[in-house]
Amino acid sequence: VEKVIDENIHQVGEHLKDVRAFFDQGLLTKNEVLRAELELSNAEIMRIDARNAAEVALTSLDSLIGLPLDTDIDLTTLAESQASRLPAAADGANESMVAAALANRPELKSAEFRIRSTELGVKAARAGLYPQVALAGNYYFLRPNPRFMPALDKFKGTWDLGISISFDIWNWGQTKSQTEQAKAQLAQARDARKLLEDQAVLEVTQSRLSLARANEKVRVAGQAVGQAEENLRVTRERFKQGIALNTDVLDADVAILQARMNRVQAAIDLVLAQARLEKALGR
């Protein structure tokens, strides 16, 4: 934005030179000079605001990435140059984007692990309905080994193997209640994942549509800038020939400033739309 305003200041300054020259020749009134000077002053105030906004944004960026707030960062690209390298949104790619989001989004992966864990909890709760079988074995190498009679002052090895089976005949319905609770938790986990899937599908679809509209806005804004530049060129030529008013040129300057600002904002919106789509896809 600051760059666009600098270009506008240069244009208004060049027009102010022409206005002053016409005033010196007695072709314009002092009021026309003052109007051009006022337009230049307004542009300079806009540049101050733009510079302040850029400094505030830089401070916020330093804070986000953990740098001292007075760290100066040189941007290697502008929004317009970055936007020009972005591919156009494919209208028919929504299904593949949704599939990618469902496979890559971390909250969906976490929900899937939660479901698996809850399924194991159901199995563990159901285990109380079945007999519990335990197998145990021991090996003893002792001197003397009391399992040998008579006792000898020698190392002797012995072993034993046992199996036990237990079954809880009645526990006041505790196992059934635990199983029902585990099933309810499993249903909650599945519902939570379904909700996350619906949110992901909606976010991907909205982000894709926003990206497509942002691409269209960039195209239209670029055309508007070309039209505004041609309008300014023609109006300035007419002014120099004495067949256009000073206000016509100033209006054309304002129009081209607005068109360029719209183009910059459209480029910013496009880059942000692409970033939102990447986030929606889980990248």
C-alpha positions, -999 to 999 in steps of 0.1 A, spaced: 0 0 0 28 24 8 44 17 -26 11 24 -43 7 57 -25 43 67 -34 34 62 -70 3 84 -65 24 111 -48 47 112 -78 18 115 -102 1 143 -82 35 160 -79 39 160 -117 5 174 -122 11 201 -96 41 212 -117 18 216 -147 -8 235 -126 18 259 -113 32 265 -148 -3 273 -160 -8 296 -130 24 314 -138 11 320 -173 -22 333 -160 -42 303 -173 -53 291 -139 -64 307 -107 -46 304 -73 -75 282 -61 -66 255 -87 -31 254 -74 -43 251 -39 -66 222 -48 -37 203 -64 -15 211 -33 -43 198 -11 -45 166 -31 -7 161 -26 -10 168 11 -38 142 14 -16 116 -4 13 123 19 -9 118 50 -20 85 35 16 75 31 23 83 68 -6 61 78 6 34 55 41 35 69 27 34 104 5 4 95 36 -14 80 56 -8 112 28 -21 134 25 -52 111 63 -57 114 61 -55 152 33 -81 152 53 -104 129 84 -101 152 62 -110 181 46 -140 163 80 -156 154 97 -148 187 121 -120 177 128 -88 195 100 -63 185 126 -39 170 139 -65 146 138 -53 110 126 -79 84 132 -73 47 104 -88 27 116 -107 -4 82 -107 -22 52 -85 -23 16 -98 -22 11 -90 -59 42 -109 -70 33 -139 -48 -3 -139 -60 8 -140 -97 26 -173 -90 -3 -190 -74 -22 -216 -96 -58 -209 -105 -83 -228 -83 -97 -258 -101 -135 -259 -99 -137 -297 -102 -111 -305 -76 -133 -303 -45 -136 -341 -40 -98 -346 -42 -93 -317 -18 -118 -331 7 -101 -365 5 -67 -348 11 -81 -329 41 -97 -360 56 -64 -378 53 -40 -350 65 -58 -329 91 -42 -336 125 -74 -332 145 -90 -360 124 -60 -382 129 -62 -376 166 -99 -384 166 -92 -417 148 -66 -427 175 -92 -418 201 -117 -441 185 -92 -469 184 -84 -464 220 -121 -464 230 -126 -496 210 -99 -513 230 -116 -499 261 -149 -517 251 -129 -550 246 -113 -545 280 -147 -539 297 -162 -570 280 -133 -591 292 -150 -592 326 -178 -614 311 -154 -643 304 -133 -665 326 -99 -653 335 -71 -678 327 -36 -674 342 -6 -696 335 24 -694 358 57 -712 359 88 -712 381 123 -726 381 144 -730 412 181 -736 414 190 -739 451 217 -752 474 203 -771 492 170 -775 474 143 -783 499 124 -801 473 149 -829 475 148 -853 504 171 -858 521 187 -823 517 220 -823 500 247 -796 500 245 -793 463 228 -771 437 197 -788 424 172 -775 398 135 -779 400 105 -764 382 68 -762 385 40 -751 361 4 -741 371 -27 -729 355 -56 -711 372 -91 -702 360 -114 -677 377 -148 -665 369 -168 -637 385 -203 -652 388 -219 -620 402 -206 -585 407 -239 -566 409 -238 -557 372 -205 -539 374 -191 -555 342 -222 -547 322 -223 -511 334 -186 -507 325 -192 -522 291 -222 -498 284 -201 -469 295 -173 -479 272 -198 -482 243 -212 -448 250 -177 -433 250 -170 -450 217 -202 -436 202 -192 -401 215 -157 -405 199 -173 -415 165 -198 -386 166 -169 -362 174 -150 -375 144 -180 -372 122 -185 -336 133 -148 -328 126 -152 -344 91 -182 -322 84 -163 -291 95 -134 -301 73 -156 -306 43 -173 -272 48 -140 -254 54 -123 -269 23 -154 -261 2 -156 -225 15 -118 -220 11 -118 -233 -24 -147 -210 -34 -130 -180 -17 -98 -188 -36 -117 -189 -69 -134 -156 -62 -101 -140 -51 -85 -151 -84 -114 -134 -102 -110 -103 -82 -73 -101 -90 -81 -103 -127 -108 -77 -126 -87 -54 -104 -58 -56 -129 -81 -46 -157 -94 -17 -137 -59 -4 -131 -52 -5 -168 -84 14 -175 -76 40 -148 -41 45 -161 -54 51 -196 -80 75 -183 -54 95 -164 -31 96 -195 -59 109 -217 -71 134 -191 -37 148 -185 -32 153 -222 -65 171 -225 -56 193 -195 -23 203 -212 -43 211 -243 -66 233 -223 -97 212 -229 -99 195 -195 -102 209 -160 -78 206 -131 -105 188 -112 -108 162 -140 -71 153 -135 -74 152 -98 -104 129 -101 -84 107 -124 -56 106 -99 -80 95 -72 -95 69 -95 -61 53 -103 -51 54 -67 -83 35 -57 -79 11 -86 -43 3 -75 -53 0 -39 -80 -25 -50 -55 -45 -69 -32 -47 -39 -60 -57 -16 -72 -83 -41 -37 -97 -43 -35 -98 -5 -69 -115 -3 -57 -141 -29 -26 -150 -9 -47 -153 23 -73 -174 6 -45 -197 -6 -31 -199 29 -66 -207 43 -71 -235 18 -37 -250 27 -47 -249 63 -80 -265 55 -62 -293 37 -40 -300 67 -8 -289 51 
